[in-house]
Amino acid sequence: MLENRQIAFVGAGAMGGAMISGVLARNVIEPGQIIAADPRRDVCDTLQRKYGVSVTTNNIVACKDADVIVLSVKPQVLNEVYEGLSGSIGSDSLVISIVAGTKLHTLVAGLKHKSVIRCMPNTPAQIGMGISVWTGSVGVSSLQNEQTKTILESLGKQMYVDDEKYLDMATALTGSGPAYIFLFMEALVEAGVNIGFSQAEAEELVHTTMEGSVAYAMKSVENISNLRSQVTSSGGTTEAALDCLESEDFRRIVSDAVDAAYQRAIELGNN
């Protein structure tokens, strides 16, 4: 699908680097097909040393002959990126944007380019276990859709949606989701230390419990509510813990947190 195609990464930070790692690890493309652009010379040097890809600090140079351009910069620097790339991208090239909150019409207008994919991956993509939600502008061809799938599947799972509104929802649920999980893990580790475990012991117990619970849920035919019920014996220790969480309106807190992220994603897009 991507044979003899050149891919440029504009912005090569955490997610850009994760995508480069993913496509190379899955042998989707060769290092010689990639050029990464980042204003930080140290980032470029690290990528070149680690993956053997070409690097530059100049976005225009990176995109000059690219068939696919992955836009992975912060929303705050998009205007600067537009100034350099607007109208200079090849008409047959595909742009894949992972810029949080930035809408398709804004990207199409800013880049003066019709074939744009908007995508929301998440950080587990760095180990090939992410999930990416994506959609495209009307100018994206069926071949470019297939190329997008190939790239995103190198990072884990991918989900196409036919309405852009789901991208802001995905930003709140899966894009920010790992941070919610990490916060809960932090709290569990602290609780373990408070009742007498060492930091190292508590971390090992929490990490393994989290990993096993997620793996069990994914393999089980039962829904999550049923799995929770199976662990919760009447009058037992788990019930005591869950009663405490429910008394503090745990579900509402989580729902409010996700909604806060969702509203912020919408606000970023409107700005």
Residue pairs with C-beta under 8 A, 6 or more apart in sequence:
1 28
1 146
1 147
1 150
2 28
2 29
2 33
2 68
2 147
2 150
2 151
4 33
5 29
5 33
5 67
5 68
5 147
6 33
6 34
6 35
6 65
6 66
6 67
6 68
7 23
7 29
7 33
7 34
7 35
7 66
7 67
7 68
7 69
7 70
7 151
8 34
8 35
8 36
8 37
8 62
8 63
8 66
8 68
8 69
8 70
9 16
9 19
9 20
9 34
9 35
9 36
9 37
9 62
9 69
9 70
9 72
10 16
10 37
10 59
10 62
10 63
10 69
10 70
10 71
10 72
10 73
10 81
10 85
11 37
11 38
11 71
11 72
11 73
11 74
12 20
12 36
12 37
12 38
12 43
12 44
12 47
12 55
12 72
13 38
13 43
13 72
14 123
14 126
15 72
15 98
15 121
15 123
15 125
16 36
16 38
16 70
16 72
17 43
17 47
17 126
18 121
18 123
18 125
18 126
18 130
18 155
19 70
19 72
19 98
19 121
19 125
19 151
19 154
19 155
20 34
20 36
20 47
20 51
20 53
21 51
21 126
22 28
22 125
22 126
22 128
22 154
22 155
23 29
23 34
23 151
23 154
24 30
24 31
24 34
24 51
25 128
25 154
26 128
26 153
26 154
28 150
28 151
28 154
31 51
31 52
31 53
32 52
32 53
32 54
34 51
34 53
34 54
35 53
35 54
35 55
35 56
35 61
35 62
35 66
36 44
36 47
36 53
36 54
36 55
36 56
36 62
37 44
37 55
37 56
37 57
37 58
37 59
37 61
37 62
37 63
38 44
38 47
38 55
38 57
39 57
40 57
41 57
44 55
44 56
44 57
45 55
47 53
47 55
48 54
48 55
56 62
59 81
59 84
59 85
60 84
60 85
60 88
62 69
63 69
63 85
63 88
63 89
63 93
64 88
65 90
66 89
66 90
66 93
67 90
67 92
67 93
67 94
68 93
68 94
68 95
68 96
68 147
68 151
69 89
69 93
69 94
69 95
69 96
70 96
70 98
70 151
71 81
71 95
71 96
71 97
71 98
71 99
71 107
72 98
72 99
73 81
73 99
74 99
75 99
75 100
75 101
75 102
75 268
78 99
78 102
78 110
79 110
81 110
82 110
82 111
85 111
86 110
86 111
86 112
87 111
87 112
89 95
89 111
89 112
89 113
91 113
91 114
92 115
93 113
93 115
94 115
94 116
94 117
94 140
94 144
94 147
94 148
95 107
95 111
95 113
95 115
95 116
95 117
96 116
96 117
96 119
96 134
96 148
96 151
97 107
97 116
97 117
97 118
97 119
98 119
98 120
98 121
99 107
100 120
100 171
100 175
100 265
100 268
101 168
101 171
101 264
101 265
101 266
101 267
101 268
101 269
101 271
102 118
102 268
102 269
103 118
103 164
103 269
104 116
104 118
104 135
104 136
104 137
104 164
106 269
107 113
107 116
107 118
107 137
108 114
108 116
108 137
108 139
113 139
114 137
114 138
114 139
115 136
115 137
115 139
115 140
115 141
115 144
116 136
116 137
116 139
116 140
117 134
117 135
117 136
117 137
117 140
117 144
117 148
118 134
118 135
118 136
118 164
118 167
119 132
119 133
119 134
119 148
119 152
119 167
120 132
120 133
120 134
120 167
120 170
120 171
120 174
120 175
121 130
121 131
121 132
121 152
121 155
121 175
122 130
122 131
122 132
122 174
122 175
122 177
122 178
123 130
123 178
124 130
124 131
124 156
124 178
125 132
125 155
125 156
128 154
128 155
128 156
129 156
130 155
130 156
130 157
131 156
131 157
131 158
131 159
131 174
132 152
132 155
132 156
132 157
132 158
132 159
133 158
133 159
133 161
133 166
133 167
133 170
133 174
134 148
134 152
134 158
134 159
134 160
134 161
134 167
135 160
135 161
135 162
135 163
135 164
135 166
135 167
136 144
136 145
136 148
140 148
145 160
148 158
149 158
149 160
152 158
159 170
161 167
161 170
167 265
168 262
168 265
168 266
168 269
169 262
171 261
171 262
171 265
172 258
172 259
172 261
172 262
172 264
172 265
173 258
173 262
175 261
176 258
176 261
180 254
180 257
180 258
181 210
185 206
185 207
185 210
188 202
188 206
188 209
189 199
189 202
189 203
189 206
190 202
191 202
192 201
192 202
192 205
192 206
193 199
193 202
197 205
216 227
217 224
217 227
220 227
222 230
228 242
231 238
232 238
232 239
232 242
233 239
